[in-house]
């Protein structure tokens, strides 16, 4: 299964750290890391959370963008334009699991001294 993550990478050293972290996992058949787009794409049957956690051992944040063969969409809250221009404040993901089921998952950053609330 193809799994895609957005990863906050800023240099070639970041790419090497992600590559090294994922190379230690059995079950990844292919890996493509693109610094310019900030994406990591893997082919694996491992649960996406295991791969995400392994990427984050590098100190970089990883966000699931999509997986599977049907389709996925990501809505970014904040960013370069719009009302909340600036840093990304959250991400909502829509993943088509099969013809009848769509998984909606997200994370929204909260103000300091407030817990993060995952949306599932």
VMD Tcl script that builds the backbone (N, CA, C; Angstrom):
set m [mol new atoms 360]
animate dup $m
set s [atomselect $m all]
$s set {name element resname resid chain x y z} {
  {N N UNK 1 A 0.846 -1.169 0.000}
  {CA C UNK 1 A 0.000 0.000 0.000}
  {C C UNK 1 A 0.896 1.239 0.000}
  {N N UNK 2 A 0.514 2.241 -0.785}
  {CA C UNK 2 A 1.259 3.499 -0.813}
  {C C UNK 2 A 0.779 4.384 0.327}
  {N N UNK 3 A 1.741 4.967 1.037}
  {CA C UNK 3 A 1.432 5.866 2.149}
  {C C UNK 3 A 2.269 7.124 1.960}
  {N N UNK 4 A 1.617 8.294 2.045}
  {CA C UNK 4 A 2.319 9.562 1.840}
  {C C UNK 4 A 2.220 10.431 3.089}
  {N N UNK 5 A 3.364 11.027 3.453}
  {CA C UNK 5 A 3.446 11.915 4.611}
  {C C UNK 5 A 4.011 13.262 4.185}
  {N N UNK 6 A 3.556 14.319 4.835}
  {CA C UNK 6 A 4.208 15.623 4.749}
  {C C UNK 6 A 5.167 15.673 5.932}
  {N N UNK 7 A 6.420 15.995 5.664}
  {CA C UNK 7 A 7.442 16.010 6.717}
  {C C UNK 7 A 8.169 17.345 6.660}
  {N N UNK 8 A 8.352 17.961 7.819}
  {CA C UNK 8 A 9.018 19.266 7.894}
  {C C UNK 8 A 10.527 19.099 7.749}
  {N N UNK 9 A 10.983 18.947 6.499}
  {CA C UNK 9 A 12.405 18.796 6.204}
  {C C UNK 9 A 12.927 20.112 5.637}
  {N N UNK 10 A 14.142 20.493 6.034}
  {CA C UNK 10 A 14.687 21.763 5.562}
  {C C UNK 10 A 16.024 21.631 4.832}
  {N N UNK 11 A 16.621 20.435 4.843}
  {CA C UNK 11 A 17.934 20.282 4.218}
  {C C UNK 11 A 18.187 18.814 3.862}
  {N N UNK 12 A 19.298 18.585 3.160}
  {CA C UNK 12 A 19.654 17.218 2.774}
  {C C UNK 12 A 19.924 16.338 3.990}
  {N N UNK 13 A 20.407 16.938 5.057}
  {CA C UNK 13 A 20.634 16.177 6.287}
  {C C UNK 13 A 19.319 15.615 6.829}
  {N N UNK 14 A 18.250 16.395 6.711}
  {CA C UNK 14 A 16.920 15.927 7.140}
  {C C UNK 14 A 16.499 14.712 6.322}
  {N N UNK 15 A 16.725 14.782 5.012}
  {CA C UNK 15 A 16.379 13.667 4.130}
  {C C UNK 15 A 17.131 12.416 4.564}
  {N N UNK 16 A 18.422 12.568 4.850}
  {CA C UNK 16 A 19.229 11.420 5.267}
  {C C UNK 16 A 18.755 10.844 6.604}
  {N N UNK 17 A 18.347 11.715 7.527}
  {CA C UNK 17 A 17.841 11.243 8.820}
  {C C UNK 17 A 16.568 10.422 8.646}
  {N N UNK 18 A 15.658 10.896 7.797}
  {CA C UNK 18 A 14.410 10.160 7.548}
  {C C UNK 18 A 14.727 8.829 6.875}
  {N N UNK 19 A 15.606 8.865 5.886}
  {CA C UNK 19 A 15.983 7.647 5.169}
  {C C UNK 19 A 16.587 6.621 6.125}
  {N N UNK 20 A 17.463 7.074 6.997}
  {CA C UNK 20 A 18.102 6.178 7.959}
  {C C UNK 20 A 17.078 5.600 8.940}
  {N N UNK 21 A 16.160 6.434 9.411}
  {CA C UNK 21 A 15.143 5.964 10.359}
  {C C UNK 21 A 14.260 4.894 9.723}
  {N N UNK 22 A 13.838 5.121 8.484}
  {CA C UNK 22 A 12.943 4.170 7.823}
  {C C UNK 22 A 13.665 2.928 7.324}
  {N N UNK 23 A 14.962 3.037 7.059}
  {CA C UNK 23 A 15.727 1.879 6.600}
  {C C UNK 23 A 15.771 0.785 7.661}
  {N N UNK 24 A 15.588 1.164 8.912}
  {CA C UNK 24 A 15.597 0.189 10.000}
  {C C UNK 24 A 14.294 -0.568 10.167}
  {N N UNK 25 A 13.277 -0.227 9.385}
  {CA C UNK 25 A 11.971 -0.899 9.498}
  {C C UNK 25 A 11.832 -1.989 8.445}
  {N N UNK 26 A 11.530 -3.202 8.887}
  {CA C UNK 26 A 11.215 -4.264 7.934}
  {C C UNK 26 A 9.781 -4.062 7.475}
  {N N UNK 27 A 9.522 -4.308 6.211}
  {CA C UNK 27 A 8.161 -4.176 5.708}
  {C C UNK 27 A 7.958 -2.990 4.790}
  {N N UNK 28 A 9.005 -2.207 4.556}
  {CA C UNK 28 A 8.916 -1.107 3.592}
  {C C UNK 28 A 9.590 -1.578 2.313}
  {N N UNK 29 A 8.820 -1.693 1.237}
  {CA C UNK 29 A 9.372 -2.213 -0.012}
  {C C UNK 29 A 9.942 -1.112 -0.907}
  {N N UNK 30 A 9.477 0.124 -0.738}
  {CA C UNK 30 A 9.964 1.235 -1.550}
  {C C UNK 30 A 9.819 2.526 -0.762}
  {N N UNK 31 A 10.752 3.450 -0.972}
  {CA C UNK 31 A 10.733 4.718 -0.252}
  {C C UNK 31 A 11.157 5.831 -1.207}
  {N N UNK 32 A 10.415 6.948 -1.215}
  {CA C UNK 32 A 10.760 8.107 -2.035}
  {C C UNK 32 A 10.649 9.341 -1.145}
  {N N UNK 33 A 11.772 10.031 -0.956}
  {CA C UNK 33 A 11.806 11.213 -0.096}
  {C C UNK 33 A 12.122 12.419 -0.971}
  {N N UNK 34 A 11.234 13.421 -0.962}
  {CA C UNK 34 A 11.385 14.602 -1.809}
  {C C UNK 34 A 11.482 15.847 -0.930}
  {N N UNK 35 A 12.685 16.392 -0.833}
  {CA C UNK 35 A 12.926 17.574 -0.003}
  {C C UNK 35 A 12.144 18.782 -0.513}
  {N N UNK 36 A 12.118 18.989 -1.830}
  {CA C UNK 36 A 11.463 20.168 -2.405}
  {C C UNK 36 A 9.981 20.239 -2.044}
  {N N UNK 37 A 9.300 19.108 -2.089}
  {CA C UNK 37 A 7.865 19.103 -1.776}
  {C C UNK 37 A 7.588 18.756 -0.320}
  {N N UNK 38 A 8.624 18.332 0.412}
  {CA C UNK 38 A 8.439 17.967 1.816}
  {C C UNK 38 A 7.607 16.710 1.992}
  {N N UNK 39 A 7.751 15.771 1.052}
  {CA C UNK 39 A 6.952 14.550 1.142}
  {C C UNK 39 A 7.823 13.308 1.264}
  {N N UNK 40 A 7.272 12.339 1.964}
  {CA C UNK 40 A 7.870 11.012 2.073}
  {C C UNK 40 A 6.795 10.031 1.630}
  {N N UNK 41 A 7.102 9.244 0.604}
  {CA C UNK 41 A 6.168 8.250 0.082}
  {C C UNK 41 A 6.789 6.877 0.293}
  {N N UNK 42 A 6.021 5.965 0.884}
  {CA C UNK 42 A 6.507 4.604 1.083}
  {C C UNK 42 A 5.483 3.609 0.560}
  {N N UNK 43 A 5.970 2.464 0.138}
  {CA C UNK 43 A 5.124 1.310 -0.157}
  {C C UNK 43 A 5.347 0.345 0.988}
  {N N UNK 44 A 4.288 0.043 1.731}
  {CA C UNK 44 A 4.424 -0.811 2.903}
  {C C UNK 44 A 3.073 -1.358 3.326}
  {N N UNK 45 A 3.102 -2.486 3.991}
  {CA C UNK 45 A 1.894 -3.051 4.599}
  {C C UNK 45 A 1.877 -2.773 6.102}
  {N N UNK 46 A 2.875 -2.048 6.598}
  {CA C UNK 46 A 2.902 -1.677 8.015}
  {C C UNK 46 A 1.801 -0.663 8.304}
  {N N UNK 47 A 1.295 -0.619 9.524}
  {CA C UNK 47 A 0.336 0.433 9.883}
  {C C UNK 47 A 0.988 1.805 9.708}
  {N N UNK 48 A 0.231 2.769 9.183}
  {CA C UNK 48 A 0.798 4.097 8.925}
  {C C UNK 48 A 1.331 4.739 10.184}
  {N N UNK 49 A 0.746 4.430 11.338}
  {CA C UNK 49 A 1.182 5.050 12.597}
  {C C UNK 49 A 2.597 4.622 12.983}
  {N N UNK 50 A 2.984 3.391 12.669}
  {CA C UNK 50 A 4.341 2.920 12.974}
  {C C UNK 50 A 5.351 3.696 12.140}
  {N N UNK 51 A 5.041 3.892 10.873}
  {CA C UNK 51 A 5.946 4.631 9.984}
  {C C UNK 51 A 6.022 6.093 10.410}
  {N N UNK 52 A 4.883 6.694 10.713}
  {CA C UNK 52 A 4.839 8.092 11.170}
  {C C UNK 52 A 5.677 8.265 12.433}
  {N N UNK 53 A 5.492 7.371 13.406}
  {CA C UNK 53 A 6.255 7.451 14.654}
  {C C UNK 53 A 7.752 7.323 14.396}
  {N N UNK 54 A 8.136 6.447 13.477}
  {CA C UNK 54 A 9.554 6.254 13.165}
  {C C UNK 54 A 10.131 7.519 12.525}
  {N N UNK 55 A 9.377 8.151 11.620}
  {CA C UNK 55 A 9.842 9.408 11.016}
  {C C UNK 55 A 10.035 10.459 12.107}
  {N N UNK 56 A 9.106 10.525 13.049}
  {CA C UNK 56 A 9.162 11.555 14.091}
  {C C UNK 56 A 10.264 11.313 15.121}
  {N N UNK 57 A 10.894 10.121 15.127}
  {CA C UNK 57 A 12.055 9.916 16.003}
  {C C UNK 57 A 13.229 10.780 15.559}
  {N N UNK 58 A 13.163 11.326 14.341}
  {CA C UNK 58 A 14.217 12.206 13.830}
  {C C UNK 58 A 14.092 13.627 14.381}
  {N N UNK 59 A 12.974 13.908 15.064}
  {CA C UNK 59 A 12.732 15.255 15.572}
  {C C UNK 59 A 11.907 16.108 14.624}
  {N N UNK 60 A 11.549 15.550 13.474}
  {CA C UNK 60 A 10.726 16.273 12.504}
  {C C UNK 60 A 9.279 15.814 12.621}
  {N N UNK 61 A 8.361 16.731 12.415}
  {CA C UNK 61 A 6.940 16.404 12.473}
  {C C UNK 61 A 6.512 15.768 11.150}
  {N N UNK 62 A 5.716 14.711 11.246}
  {CA C UNK 62 A 5.190 14.038 10.057}
  {C C UNK 62 A 3.670 14.033 10.135}
  {N N UNK 63 A 3.023 14.299 9.002}
  {CA C UNK 63 A 1.562 14.315 8.929}
  {C C UNK 63 A 1.137 13.401 7.790}
  {N N UNK 64 A 0.241 12.482 8.071}
  {CA C UNK 64 A -0.285 11.595 7.037}
  {C C UNK 64 A -1.052 12.418 6.008}
  {N N UNK 65 A -0.669 12.282 4.732}
  {CA C UNK 65 A -1.386 12.980 3.662}
  {C C UNK 65 A -2.379 12.067 2.970}
  {N N UNK 66 A -2.063 10.799 2.888}
  {CA C UNK 66 A -2.968 9.868 2.234}
  {C C UNK 66 A -2.363 8.488 2.142}
  {N N UNK 67 A -3.239 7.511 1.907}
  {CA C UNK 67 A -2.748 6.154 1.706}
  {C C UNK 67 A -3.745 5.356 0.895}
  {N N UNK 68 A -3.268 4.226 0.374}
  {CA C UNK 68 A -4.140 3.353 -0.396}
  {C C UNK 68 A -4.124 3.694 -1.869}
  {N N UNK 69 A -5.067 3.120 -2.579}
  {CA C UNK 69 A -5.114 3.274 -4.025}
  {C C UNK 69 A -6.293 4.111 -4.513}
  {N N UNK 70 A -7.326 4.328 -3.677}
  {CA C UNK 70 A -8.528 5.006 -4.155}
  {C C UNK 70 A -8.372 6.515 -4.244}
  {N N UNK 71 A -8.017 7.161 -3.179}
  {CA C UNK 71 A -7.871 8.602 -3.228}
  {C C UNK 71 A -7.815 9.215 -1.854}
  {N N UNK 72 A -7.261 10.388 -1.799}
  {CA C UNK 72 A -7.141 11.093 -0.536}
  {C C UNK 72 A -7.086 12.585 -0.810}
  {N N UNK 73 A -7.492 13.354 0.179}
  {CA C UNK 73 A -7.417 14.808 0.085}
  {C C UNK 73 A -6.987 15.346 1.436}
  {N N UNK 74 A -6.334 16.476 1.410}
  {CA C UNK 74 A -5.869 17.109 2.640}
  {C C UNK 74 A -6.288 18.568 2.612}
  {N N UNK 75 A -6.851 19.045 3.710}
  {CA C UNK 75 A -7.192 20.457 3.857}
  {C C UNK 75 A -6.275 21.042 4.920}
  {N N UNK 76 A -5.503 22.054 4.538}
  {CA C UNK 76 A -4.575 22.688 5.457}
  {C C UNK 76 A -5.246 23.916 6.070}
  {N N UNK 77 A -5.136 24.063 7.370}
  {CA C UNK 77 A -5.689 25.222 8.071}
  {C C UNK 77 A -4.554 26.199 8.333}
  {N N UNK 78 A -4.618 27.365 7.735}
  {CA C UNK 78 A -3.530 28.334 7.847}
  {C C UNK 78 A -2.626 28.191 6.641}
  {N N UNK 79 A -1.449 28.735 6.727}
  {CA C UNK 79 A -0.518 28.638 5.615}
  {C C UNK 79 A -0.224 29.995 5.022}
  {N N UNK 80 A 0.033 30.028 3.721}
  {CA C UNK 80 A 0.504 31.245 3.058}
  {C C UNK 80 A -0.580 32.258 2.724}
  {N N UNK 81 A -1.840 31.840 2.712}
  {CA C UNK 81 A -2.906 32.757 2.320}
  {C C UNK 81 A -4.096 32.617 3.246}
  {N N UNK 82 A -5.042 33.511 3.089}
  {CA C UNK 82 A -6.299 33.393 3.820}
  {C C UNK 82 A -6.287 34.085 5.165}
  {N N UNK 83 A -7.368 33.899 5.894}
  {CA C UNK 83 A -7.591 34.560 7.172}
  {C C UNK 83 A -6.484 34.282 8.180}
  {N N UNK 84 A -6.025 33.053 8.229}
  {CA C UNK 84 A -5.007 32.700 9.224}
  {C C UNK 84 A -3.639 32.550 8.580}
  {N N UNK 85 A -3.265 33.504 7.707}
  {CA C UNK 85 A -1.971 33.447 7.031}
  {C C UNK 85 A -0.853 33.356 8.059}
  {N N UNK 86 A 0.131 32.574 7.750}
  {CA C UNK 86 A 1.258 32.357 8.658}
  {C C UNK 86 A 1.520 30.875 8.782}
  {N N UNK 87 A 1.803 30.422 9.982}
  {CA C UNK 87 A 2.080 29.007 10.206}
  {C C UNK 87 A 0.838 28.159 9.992}
  {N N UNK 88 A 1.058 26.920 9.619}
  {CA C UNK 88 A -0.045 25.973 9.489}
  {C C UNK 88 A -0.590 25.692 10.887}
  {N N UNK 89 A -1.893 25.823 11.047}
  {CA C UNK 89 A -2.538 25.641 12.354}
  {C C UNK 89 A -3.185 24.271 12.505}
  {N N UNK 90 A -3.284 23.538 11.405}
  {CA C UNK 90 A -3.876 22.209 11.482}
  {C C UNK 90 A -4.047 21.597 10.112}
  {N N UNK 91 A -4.401 20.327 10.116}
  {CA C UNK 91 A -4.601 19.581 8.886}
  {C C UNK 91 A -5.790 18.652 9.075}
  {N N UNK 92 A -6.659 18.597 8.076}
  {CA C UNK 92 A -7.764 17.644 8.057}
  {C C UNK 92 A -7.536 16.746 6.846}
  {N N UNK 93 A -7.595 15.438 7.054}
  {CA C UNK 93 A -7.355 14.482 5.981}
  {C C UNK 93 A -8.624 13.689 5.682}
  {N N UNK 94 A -8.855 13.443 4.412}
  {CA C UNK 94 A -9.961 12.614 3.947}
  {C C UNK 94 A -9.337 11.474 3.147}
  {N N UNK 95 A -9.527 10.246 3.600}
  {CA C UNK 95 A -8.941 9.093 2.927}
  {C C UNK 95 A -10.055 8.135 2.538}
  {N N UNK 96 A -10.160 7.846 1.250}
  {CA C UNK 96 A -11.176 6.917 0.757}
  {C C UNK 96 A -10.691 5.501 1.020}
  {N N UNK 97 A -11.275 4.850 2.021}
  {CA C UNK 97 A -10.858 3.503 2.407}
  {C C UNK 97 A -11.352 2.460 1.405}
  {N N UNK 98 A -12.600 2.577 0.987}
  {CA C UNK 98 A -13.173 1.721 -0.045}
  {C C UNK 98 A -14.330 2.489 -0.678}
  {N N UNK 99 A -15.096 1.837 -1.516}
  {CA C UNK 99 A -16.156 2.530 -2.249}
  {C C UNK 99 A -17.217 3.152 -1.348}
  {N N UNK 100 A -17.368 2.656 -0.127}
  {CA C UNK 100 A -18.432 3.133 0.765}
  {C C UNK 100 A -17.954 3.814 2.043}
  {N N UNK 101 A -16.640 3.906 2.260}
  {CA C UNK 101 A -16.150 4.441 3.530}
  {C C UNK 101 A -15.046 5.473 3.310}
  {N N UNK 102 A -15.198 6.610 3.963}
  {CA C UNK 102 A -14.190 7.666 3.936}
  {C C UNK 102 A -13.765 7.944 5.373}
  {N N UNK 103 A -12.469 7.895 5.629}
  {CA C UNK 103 A -11.944 8.204 6.955}
  {C C UNK 103 A -11.601 9.690 6.986}
  {N N UNK 104 A -12.117 10.390 7.979}
  {CA C UNK 104 A -11.810 11.809 8.163}
  {C C UNK 104 A -11.042 11.919 9.466}
  {N N UNK 105 A -9.833 12.466 9.378}
  {CA C UNK 105 A -8.943 12.521 10.528}
  {C C UNK 105 A -8.248 13.875 10.500}
  {N N UNK 106 A -7.974 14.448 11.643}
  {CA C UNK 106 A -7.305 15.734 11.628}
  {C C UNK 106 A -6.699 16.113 12.952}
  {N N UNK 107 A -5.962 17.194 12.899}
  {CA C UNK 107 A -5.321 17.737 14.084}
  {C C UNK 107 A -5.328 19.251 13.952}
  {N N UNK 108 A -5.739 19.939 15.003}
  {CA C UNK 108 A -5.774 21.395 14.998}
  {C C UNK 108 A -4.950 21.890 16.173}
  {N N UNK 109 A -4.027 22.801 15.892}
  {CA C UNK 109 A -3.193 23.365 16.950}
  {C C UNK 109 A -4.046 24.253 17.843}
  {N N UNK 110 A -3.822 24.145 19.120}
  {CA C UNK 110 A -4.585 24.948 20.072}
  {C C UNK 110 A -3.671 25.975 20.724}
  {N N UNK 111 A -4.233 27.003 21.343}
  {CA C UNK 111 A -3.409 28.014 22.004}
  {C C UNK 111 A -2.540 27.401 23.104}
  {N N UNK 112 A -1.468 28.095 23.507}
  {CA C UNK 112 A -0.611 27.593 24.585}
  {C C UNK 112 A -1.431 27.263 25.834}
  {N N UNK 113 A -0.942 26.303 26.589}
  {CA C UNK 113 A -1.576 25.836 27.828}
  {C C UNK 113 A -2.923 25.161 27.585}
  {N N UNK 114 A -3.162 24.732 26.365}
  {CA C UNK 114 A -4.375 23.994 26.025}
  {C C UNK 114 A -3.948 22.694 25.363}
  {N N UNK 115 A -4.607 21.608 25.670}
  {CA C UNK 115 A -4.264 20.316 25.073}
  {C C UNK 115 A -4.645 20.281 23.605}
  {N N UNK 116 A -3.883 19.506 22.825}
  {CA C UNK 116 A -4.281 19.262 21.443}
  {C C UNK 116 A -5.465 18.316 21.461}
  {N N UNK 117 A -6.387 18.534 20.571}
  {CA C UNK 117 A -7.581 17.701 20.505}
  {C C UNK 117 A -7.606 17.027 19.137}
  {N N UNK 118 A -7.299 15.706 19.063}
  {CA C UNK 118 A -7.373 15.035 17.765}
  {C C UNK 118 A -8.818 14.870 17.328}
  {N N UNK 119 A -9.063 15.064 16.051}
  {CA C UNK 119 A -10.405 14.881 15.501}
  {C C UNK 119 A -10.427 13.558 14.756}
  {N N UNK 120 A -11.231 12.629 15.217}
  {CA C UNK 120 A -11.325 11.340 14.522}
  {C C UNK 120 A -12.762 10.942 14.370}
}
mol reanalyze $m
mol bondsrecalc $m
mol representation Tube
mol addrep $m
